[in-house]
């Protein structure tokens, strides 16, 4: 019993520190460049108002990463992670065609 509790504690600590590390790593992660091939495929722009509206007709004014369900930061974060761009950060004022309004 004692040993399983210890194992649990060690595992929890490991998970917690991995999480803390990945948060830190993400804060230092490079910002997505608009020239990035994934960014080009998804029509990502750092400034949502510069989205090519002819090409991405689904874009509507007011949509940006900061209010997208995929944005991994707080609404006040200027940049945060996004699963479309693993290991990189997107601008809260940005937009891409995978945009999905936060519920
Ligand atoms: S999926 Fe959402 S948060 Fe990620 S780049 Fe596109 S609009 Fe921004």
Backbone and ligand atoms as CSV (ligand in chain L), in Angstrom:
chain,resi,resn,atom,element,x,y,z
A,1,UNK,N,N,0.842,-1.207,0.000
A,1,UNK,CA,C,0.000,0.000,0.000
A,1,UNK,C,C,0.873,1.252,0.000
A,2,UNK,N,N,1.865,1.224,0.928
A,2,UNK,CA,C,2.763,2.379,1.030
A,2,UNK,C,C,3.478,2.631,-0.305
A,3,UNK,N,N,3.927,1.509,-0.879
A,3,UNK,CA,C,4.709,1.657,-2.100
A,3,UNK,C,C,3.856,2.180,-3.251
A,4,UNK,N,N,2.575,1.750,-3.311
A,4,UNK,CA,C,1.768,2.248,-4.424
A,4,UNK,C,C,1.471,3.735,-4.241
A,5,UNK,N,N,1.356,4.169,-2.967
A,5,UNK,CA,C,1.139,5.599,-2.707
A,5,UNK,C,C,2.386,6.382,-3.155
A,6,UNK,N,N,3.555,5.818,-2.837
A,6,UNK,CA,C,4.792,6.491,-3.231
A,6,UNK,C,C,4.880,6.560,-4.762
A,7,UNK,N,N,4.536,5.447,-5.390
A,7,UNK,CA,C,4.578,5.419,-6.852
A,7,UNK,C,C,3.641,6.483,-7.420
A,8,UNK,N,N,2.467,6.585,-6.790
A,8,UNK,CA,C,1.478,7.566,-7.256
A,8,UNK,C,C,2.040,8.983,-7.129
A,9,UNK,N,N,2.652,9.249,-5.944
A,9,UNK,CA,C,3.208,10.585,-5.708
A,9,UNK,C,C,4.312,10.904,-6.703
A,10,UNK,N,N,5.188,9.925,-6.922
A,10,UNK,CA,C,6.302,10.151,-7.854
A,10,UNK,C,C,5.757,10.408,-9.260
A,11,UNK,N,N,4.764,9.605,-9.642
A,11,UNK,CA,C,4.168,9.770,-10.974
A,11,UNK,C,C,3.519,11.152,-11.093
A,12,UNK,N,N,2.789,11.552,-10.025
A,12,UNK,CA,C,2.112,12.852,-10.065
A,12,UNK,C,C,3.125,13.976,-10.190
A,13,UNK,N,N,4.200,13.868,-9.432
A,13,UNK,CA,C,5.237,14.903,-9.492
A,13,UNK,C,C,5.815,14.972,-10.898
A,14,UNK,N,N,6.048,13.801,-11.459
A,14,UNK,CA,C,6.600,13.749,-12.809
A,14,UNK,C,C,5.680,14.428,-13.798
A,15,UNK,N,N,4.400,14.134,-13.710
A,15,UNK,CA,C,3.421,14.718,-14.632
A,15,UNK,C,C,3.362,16.229,-14.422
A,16,UNK,N,N,3.343,16.650,-13.143
A,16,UNK,CA,C,3.258,18.083,-12.845
A,16,UNK,C,C,4.470,18.822,-13.397
A,17,UNK,N,N,5.663,18.240,-13.218
A,17,UNK,CA,C,6.834,18.979,-13.686
A,17,UNK,C,C,6.925,18.947,-15.205
A,18,UNK,N,N,6.460,17.873,-15.822
A,18,UNK,CA,C,6.449,17.829,-17.285
A,18,UNK,C,C,5.510,18.910,-17.799
A,19,UNK,N,N,4.371,19.059,-17.127
A,19,UNK,CA,C,3.395,20.070,-17.534
A,19,UNK,C,C,4.002,21.466,-17.393
A,20,UNK,N,N,4.660,21.707,-16.232
A,20,UNK,CA,C,5.271,23.014,-15.996
A,20,UNK,C,C,6.333,23.282,-17.065
A,21,UNK,N,N,7.109,22.262,-17.374
A,21,UNK,CA,C,8.152,22.418,-18.380
A,21,UNK,C,C,7.557,22.726,-19.737
A,22,UNK,N,N,6.485,22.015,-20.103
A,22,UNK,CA,C,5.936,22.245,-21.429
A,22,UNK,C,C,5.289,23.630,-21.512
A,23,UNK,N,N,4.725,24.124,-20.412
A,23,UNK,CA,C,4.162,25.485,-20.413
A,23,UNK,C,C,5.295,26.477,-20.651
A,24,UNK,N,N,6.409,26.248,-19.948
A,24,UNK,CA,C,7.556,27.140,-20.075
A,24,UNK,C,C,8.122,27.056,-21.490
A,25,UNK,N,N,8.252,25.829,-21.997
A,25,UNK,CA,C,8.811,25.641,-23.325
A,25,UNK,C,C,7.934,26.368,-24.343
A,26,UNK,N,N,6.625,26.305,-24.139
A,26,UNK,CA,C,5.712,26.936,-25.081
A,26,UNK,C,C,5.835,28.454,-25.031
A,27,UNK,N,N,6.057,28.989,-23.814
A,27,UNK,CA,C,6.194,30.439,-23.679
A,27,UNK,C,C,7.412,30.917,-24.466
A,28,UNK,N,N,8.418,30.058,-24.588
A,28,UNK,CA,C,9.635,30.408,-25.323
A,28,UNK,C,C,9.556,29.951,-26.776
A,29,UNK,N,N,8.476,29.312,-27.138
A,29,UNK,CA,C,8.363,28.746,-28.480
A,29,UNK,C,C,8.355,29.858,-29.533
A,30,UNK,N,N,8.892,29.569,-30.711
A,30,UNK,CA,C,8.904,30.591,-31.766
A,30,UNK,C,C,7.489,30.916,-32.248
A,31,UNK,N,N,7.344,32.104,-32.772
A,31,UNK,CA,C,6.035,32.507,-33.308
A,31,UNK,C,C,5.905,31.954,-34.723
A,32,UNK,N,N,4.696,31.620,-35.085
A,32,UNK,CA,C,4.449,31.093,-36.429
A,32,UNK,C,C,4.690,32.204,-37.450
A,33,UNK,N,N,5.458,31.894,-38.474
A,33,UNK,CA,C,5.691,32.865,-39.544
A,33,UNK,C,C,4.628,32.647,-40.612
A,34,UNK,N,N,4.188,33.724,-41.229
A,34,UNK,CA,C,3.156,33.586,-42.273
A,34,UNK,C,C,3.695,32.833,-43.486
A,35,UNK,N,N,5.024,32.738,-43.578
A,35,UNK,CA,C,5.650,32.026,-44.695
A,35,UNK,C,C,5.763,30.524,-44.422
A,36,UNK,N,N,5.474,30.123,-43.184
A,36,UNK,CA,C,5.495,28.710,-42.792
A,36,UNK,C,C,4.516,27.947,-43.710
A,37,UNK,N,N,4.905,26.788,-44.250
A,37,UNK,CA,C,4.013,26.068,-45.180
A,37,UNK,C,C,2.629,25.763,-44.588
A,38,UNK,N,N,2.582,25.412,-43.286
A,38,UNK,CA,C,1.269,25.135,-42.671
A,38,UNK,C,C,0.463,26.434,-42.599
A,39,UNK,N,N,1.146,27.530,-42.267
A,39,UNK,CA,C,0.475,28.825,-42.178
A,39,UNK,C,C,-0.116,29.200,-43.534
A,40,UNK,N,N,0.654,28.930,-44.591
A,40,UNK,CA,C,0.159,29.274,-45.927
A,40,UNK,C,C,-1.024,28.400,-46.309
A,41,UNK,N,N,-0.936,27.118,-45.954
A,41,UNK,CA,C,-2.036,26.203,-46.288
A,41,UNK,C,C,-3.317,26.593,-45.553
A,42,UNK,N,N,-3.151,27.087,-44.309
A,42,UNK,CA,C,-4.331,27.428,-43.510
A,42,UNK,C,C,-4.703,28.904,-43.637
A,43,UNK,N,N,-3.932,29.647,-44.407
A,43,UNK,CA,C,-4.231,31.077,-44.587
A,43,UNK,C,C,-4.002,31.871,-43.315
A,44,UNK,N,N,-3.059,31.418,-42.472
A,44,UNK,CA,C,-2.804,32.115,-41.209
A,44,UNK,C,C,-2.213,33.502,-41.437
A,45,UNK,N,N,-2.789,34.472,-40.729
A,45,UNK,CA,C,-2.241,35.830,-40.728
A,45,UNK,C,C,-2.096,36.255,-39.277
A,46,UNK,N,N,-0.997,36.953,-38.958
A,46,UNK,CA,C,-0.774,37.466,-37.599
A,46,UNK,C,C,-1.812,38.515,-37.250
A,47,UNK,N,N,-2.303,39.173,-38.291
A,47,UNK,CA,C,-3.292,40.222,-38.094
A,47,UNK,C,C,-4.545,39.788,-38.868
A,48,UNK,N,N,-5.578,39.409,-38.120
A,48,UNK,CA,C,-6.781,38.862,-38.744
A,48,UNK,C,C,-7.378,39.789,-39.807
A,49,UNK,N,N,-7.176,41.103,-39.664
A,49,UNK,CA,C,-7.771,42.023,-40.644
A,49,UNK,C,C,-7.089,41.899,-42.007
A,50,UNK,N,N,-5.928,41.188,-42.050
A,50,UNK,CA,C,-5.211,41.045,-43.327
A,50,UNK,C,C,-5.529,39.720,-44.027
A,51,UNK,N,N,-6.499,38.982,-43.490
A,51,UNK,CA,C,-6.870,37.702,-44.101
A,51,UNK,C,C,-7.353,37.938,-45.533
A,52,UNK,N,N,-6.967,37.030,-46.420
A,52,UNK,CA,C,-7.392,37.107,-47.816
A,52,UNK,C,C,-8.869,36.684,-47.869
A,53,UNK,N,N,-9.745,37.679,-47.817
A,53,UNK,CA,C,-11.186,37.384,-47.714
A,53,UNK,C,C,-11.745,36.755,-48.983
A,54,UNK,N,N,-11.087,36.976,-50.109
A,54,UNK,CA,C,-11.563,36.362,-51.353
A,54,UNK,C,C,-11.305,34.852,-51.289
A,55,UNK,N,N,-10.172,34.493,-50.715
A,55,UNK,CA,C,-9.781,33.083,-50.642
A,55,UNK,C,C,-10.446,32.373,-49.455
A,56,UNK,N,N,-10.629,33.119,-48.368
A,56,UNK,CA,C,-11.193,32.525,-47.157
A,56,UNK,C,C,-12.495,33.248,-46.802
A,57,UNK,N,N,-13.515,32.929,-47.579
A,57,UNK,CA,C,-14.804,33.606,-47.423
A,57,UNK,C,C,-15.449,33.342,-46.066
A,58,UNK,N,N,-15.026,32.277,-45.378
A,58,UNK,CA,C,-15.641,31.987,-44.077
A,58,UNK,C,C,-15.197,32.974,-43.000
A,59,UNK,N,N,-14.125,33.738,-43.287
A,59,UNK,CA,C,-13.661,34.705,-42.294
A,59,UNK,C,C,-14.713,35.786,-42.084
A,60,UNK,N,N,-14.975,36.103,-40.829
A,60,UNK,CA,C,-15.894,37.194,-40.515
A,60,UNK,C,C,-15.194,38.124,-39.527
A,61,UNK,N,N,-15.410,39.412,-39.686
A,61,UNK,CA,C,-14.792,40.395,-38.796
A,61,UNK,C,C,-15.088,40.027,-37.344
A,62,UNK,N,N,-14.102,40.195,-36.503
A,62,UNK,CA,C,-14.283,39.879,-35.083
A,62,UNK,C,C,-13.700,38.531,-34.713
A,63,UNK,N,N,-13.486,37.678,-35.728
A,63,UNK,CA,C,-12.877,36.370,-35.456
A,63,UNK,C,C,-11.376,36.559,-35.317
A,64,UNK,N,N,-10.798,35.983,-34.279
A,64,UNK,CA,C,-9.336,35.940,-34.175
A,64,UNK,C,C,-8.941,34.802,-33.249
A,65,UNK,N,N,-7.645,34.500,-33.243
A,65,UNK,CA,C,-7.143,33.374,-32.446
A,65,UNK,C,C,-7.591,33.496,-30.982
A,66,UNK,N,N,-7.600,34.733,-30.473
A,66,UNK,CA,C,-7.944,34.947,-29.071
A,66,UNK,C,C,-9.340,34.459,-28.717
A,67,UNK,N,N,-10.247,34.374,-29.694
A,67,UNK,CA,C,-11.583,33.854,-29.378
A,67,UNK,C,C,-11.872,32.554,-30.140
A,68,UNK,N,N,-10.779,31.852,-30.480
A,68,UNK,CA,C,-10.897,30.542,-31.150
A,68,UNK,C,C,-10.744,29.450,-30.100
A,69,UNK,N,N,-11.486,28.377,-30.241
A,69,UNK,CA,C,-11.441,27.304,-29.243
A,69,UNK,C,C,-10.078,26.603,-29.194
A,70,UNK,N,N,-9.262,26.767,-30.247
A,70,UNK,CA,C,-7.954,26.102,-30.263
A,70,UNK,C,C,-6.851,26.909,-29.580
A,71,UNK,N,N,-7.105,28.187,-29.312
A,71,UNK,CA,C,-6.082,29.047,-28.702
A,71,UNK,C,C,-5.821,28.554,-27.282
A,72,UNK,N,N,-4.545,28.249,-26.988
A,72,UNK,CA,C,-4.231,27.636,-25.699
A,72,UNK,C,C,-3.857,28.629,-24.601
A,73,UNK,N,N,-3.953,29.906,-24.897
A,73,UNK,CA,C,-3.626,30.886,-23.868
A,73,UNK,C,C,-4.876,31.521,-23.289
A,74,UNK,N,N,-4.662,32.515,-22.445
A,74,UNK,CA,C,-5.779,33.275,-21.895
A,74,UNK,C,C,-6.127,34.351,-22.926
A,75,UNK,N,N,-7.315,34.910,-22.818
A,75,UNK,CA,C,-7.739,35.941,-23.770
A,75,UNK,C,C,-6.768,37.117,-23.767
A,76,UNK,N,N,-6.074,37.334,-22.640
A,76,UNK,CA,C,-5.162,38.476,-22.516
A,76,UNK,C,C,-3.749,38.174,-23.033
A,77,UNK,N,N,-3.452,36.904,-23.371
A,77,UNK,CA,C,-2.116,36.557,-23.874
A,77,UNK,C,C,-1.976,37.034,-25.317
A,78,UNK,N,N,-0.868,37.715,-25.613
A,78,UNK,CA,C,-0.641,38.193,-26.979
A,78,UNK,C,C,-0.341,37.029,-27.922
A,79,UNK,N,N,0.329,36.004,-27.393
A,79,UNK,CA,C,0.676,34.822,-28.185
A,79,UNK,C,C,0.453,33.587,-27.332
A,80,UNK,N,N,0.080,32.492,-27.963
A,80,UNK,CA,C,-0.067,31.228,-27.233
A,80,UNK,C,C,-0.029,30.091,-28.243
A,81,UNK,N,N,0.012,28.894,-27.725
A,81,UNK,CA,C,0.078,27.730,-28.583
A,81,UNK,C,C,-1.245,27.452,-29.281
A,82,UNK,N,N,-1.157,26.658,-30.342
A,82,UNK,CA,C,-2.335,26.227,-31.084
A,82,UNK,C,C,-1.990,24.863,-31.664
A,83,UNK,N,N,-2.873,23.878,-31.519
A,83,UNK,CA,C,-2.553,22.528,-32.019
A,83,UNK,C,C,-2.304,22.460,-33.531
A,84,UNK,N,N,-2.743,23.465,-34.293
A,84,UNK,CA,C,-2.489,23.451,-35.741
A,84,UNK,C,C,-1.003,23.683,-36.027
A,85,UNK,N,N,-0.338,24.326,-35.047
A,85,UNK,CA,C,1.076,24.673,-35.228
A,85,UNK,C,C,1.849,24.181,-34.010
A,86,UNK,N,N,2.070,22.880,-33.922
A,86,UNK,CA,C,2.722,22.273,-32.766
A,86,UNK,C,C,4.085,22.898,-32.503
A,87,UNK,N,N,4.311,23.252,-31.248
A,87,UNK,CA,C,5.612,23.781,-30.840
A,87,UNK,C,C,5.826,25.239,-31.200
A,88,UNK,N,N,4.772,25.898,-31.707
A,88,UNK,CA,C,4.907,27.317,-32.061
A,88,UNK,C,C,3.760,28.091,-31.439
A,89,UNK,N,N,3.872,29.393,-31.505
A,89,UNK,CA,C,2.825,30.248,-30.936
A,89,UNK,C,C,2.150,31.079,-32.022
A,90,UNK,N,N,0.862,31.269,-31.845
A,90,UNK,CA,C,0.114,32.101,-32.790
A,90,UNK,C,C,-0.298,33.392,-32.072
A,91,UNK,N,N,-0.543,34.434,-32.834
A,91,UNK,CA,C,-0.924,35.726,-32.257
A,91,UNK,C,C,-2.399,35.712,-31.874
A,92,UNK,N,N,-2.722,36.309,-30.742
A,92,UNK,CA,C,-4.139,36.330,-30.347
A,92,UNK,C,C,-4.956,37.149,-31.344
A,93,UNK,N,N,-4.278,38.057,-32.059
A,93,UNK,CA,C,-4.979,38.866,-33.074
A,93,UNK,C,C,-4.936,38.198,-34.451
A,94,UNK,N,N,-4.376,36.980,-34.501
A,94,UNK,CA,C,-4.242,36.282,-35.779
A,94,UNK,C,C,-5.508,35.512,-36.159
A,95,UNK,N,N,-5.411,34.784,-37.249
A,95,UNK,CA,C,-6.554,33.983,-37.729
A,95,UNK,C,C,-6.045,32.950,-38.718
A,96,UNK,N,N,-6.707,31.804,-38.757
A,96,UNK,CA,C,-6.452,30.830,-39.827
A,96,UNK,C,C,-7.777,30.144,-40.150
A,97,UNK,N,N,-7.790,29.405,-41.263
A,97,UNK,CA,C,-9.058,28.836,-41.730
A,97,UNK,C,C,-9.570,27.686,-40.862
A,98,UNK,N,N,-8.782,27.268,-39.849
A,98,UNK,CA,C,-9.275,26.230,-38.922
A,98,UNK,C,C,-10.020,26.883,-37.751
A,99,UNK,N,N,-10.216,28.199,-37.850
A,99,UNK,CA,C,-10.883,28.939,-36.766
A,99,UNK,C,C,-12.190,28.266,-36.349
A,100,UNK,N,N,-12.353,28.170,-35.045
A,100,UNK,CA,C,-13.589,27.596,-34.480
A,100,UNK,C,C,-13.943,28.432,-33.259
A,101,UNK,N,N,-15.047,29.134,-33.340
A,101,UNK,CA,C,-15.426,30.051,-32.253
A,101,UNK,C,C,-15.479,29.344,-30.913
A,102,UNK,N,N,-14.842,29.978,-29.926
A,102,UNK,CA,C,-14.851,29.448,-28.562
A,102,UNK,C,C,-16.281,29.505,-28.050
A,103,UNK,N,N,-16.730,28.410,-27.429
A,103,UNK,CA,C,-18.116,28.359,-26.943
A,103,UNK,C,C,-18.287,29.288,-25.748
L,1,LIG,S1,S,-6.889,27.267,-35.173
L,1,LIG,FE1,FE,-7.659,29.074,-34.103
L,1,LIG,S2,S,-6.043,29.634,-32.641
L,1,LIG,FE2,FE,-5.141,28.257,-34.149
L,1,LIG,S3,S,-4.245,29.635,-35.686
L,1,LIG,FE3,FE,-6.284,29.042,-36.395
L,1,LIG,S4,S,-7.636,30.691,-35.675
L,1,LIG,FE4,FE,-5.722,30.818,-34.511
